[in-house]
Amino acid sequence: MLAEKPVPMTSAGMVHPSSRSQTSSELFLAAFGYSLGALGFYLVFTAKRHTYNPRYVNFQVLAGTLLIVLSIFFLSVMVGLKGF
């Protein structure tokens, strides 16, 4: 549920510490985290197009994997801040 006027927050930050409501800033943060992961998977899965250049493929797979790991870390920290 997207809250237009959430209750006053008990801590400073953009993540509301309740699992029952969500602020609009949390919506954008979650969308950013998911888009990081999607971009990472896109980089990994499209690396096979450049098989003639193995150095580029290695860089693309490494960058994609790094984005996927950052996305997982970012989203897990957000879930931890929610206080489930």
C-alpha positions as CSV (number, residue, x, y, z in Angstrom):
1,M,0.0,0.0,0.0
2,L,1.5,3.3,-1.0
3,A,1.0,5.9,1.7
4,E,0.4,9.5,0.7
5,K,0.9,10.9,4.2
6,P,2.8,8.3,6.3
7,V,2.8,8.4,10.1
8,P,5.8,10.4,11.5
9,M,8.9,8.4,11.1
10,T,10.8,7.2,14.2
11,S,14.2,7.3,12.5
12,A,15.8,9.4,9.8
13,G,15.8,7.9,6.4
14,M,13.7,7.2,3.3
15,V,12.5,3.8,4.4
16,H,9.4,3.7,6.6
17,P,10.1,1.2,9.4
18,S,6.8,-0.7,9.0
19,S,5.9,-3.7,6.9
20,R,2.3,-2.5,6.4
21,S,2.9,0.8,4.6
22,Q,5.3,2.2,2.0
23,T,6.2,5.7,1.1
24,S,6.7,6.9,-2.5
25,S,10.4,7.3,-1.9
26,E,10.6,3.6,-1.0
27,L,8.7,2.8,-4.2
28,F,11.4,4.5,-6.3
29,L,14.2,2.9,-4.3
30,A,12.8,-0.5,-4.8
31,A,12.3,0.1,-8.5
32,F,15.9,1.3,-8.7
33,G,17.1,-1.9,-7.0
34,Y,15.1,-4.1,-9.3
35,S,16.3,-2.2,-12.4
36,L,19.9,-2.7,-11.3
37,G,19.3,-6.4,-11.2
38,A,17.5,-6.4,-14.5
39,L,20.4,-4.5,-16.1
40,G,22.9,-6.9,-14.7
41,F,21.0,-9.9,-16.1
42,Y,20.7,-8.2,-19.4
43,L,24.5,-7.7,-19.5
44,V,25.2,-11.3,-18.6
45,F,22.7,-12.7,-21.1
46,T,23.8,-10.5,-24.0
47,A,27.5,-11.2,-23.5
48,K,27.3,-14.2,-25.9
49,R,26.8,-11.8,-28.8
50,H,30.4,-10.7,-28.6
51,T,32.2,-14.1,-28.7
52,Y,34.8,-12.7,-31.1
53,N,36.1,-10.4,-28.4
54,P,36.7,-12.4,-25.2
55,R,38.1,-9.4,-23.3
56,Y,34.8,-7.5,-23.8
57,V,32.8,-10.6,-22.9
58,N,34.7,-11.0,-19.6
59,F,34.2,-7.4,-18.8
60,Q,30.5,-7.6,-19.6
61,V,29.9,-10.7,-17.5
62,L,31.9,-9.2,-14.6
63,A,30.0,-5.9,-14.7
64,G,26.6,-7.8,-15.0
65,T,27.5,-10.0,-12.1
66,L,28.6,-7.0,-10.0
67,L,25.3,-5.3,-10.7
68,I,23.3,-8.4,-9.7
69,V,25.2,-8.7,-6.5
70,L,24.7,-5.0,-5.7
71,S,21.0,-5.3,-6.4
72,I,20.6,-8.2,-4.1
73,F,22.6,-6.4,-1.4
74,F,20.6,-3.2,-1.8
75,L,17.3,-4.9,-1.7
76,S,18.2,-7.1,1.2
77,V,19.3,-4.0,3.2
78,M,15.9,-2.3,2.4
79,V,14.1,-5.4,3.6
80,G,16.2,-5.4,6.8
81,L,15.3,-1.7,7.4
82,K,11.6,-2.5,7.0
83,G,11.9,-4.7,10.2
84,F,10.2,-7.9,9.1
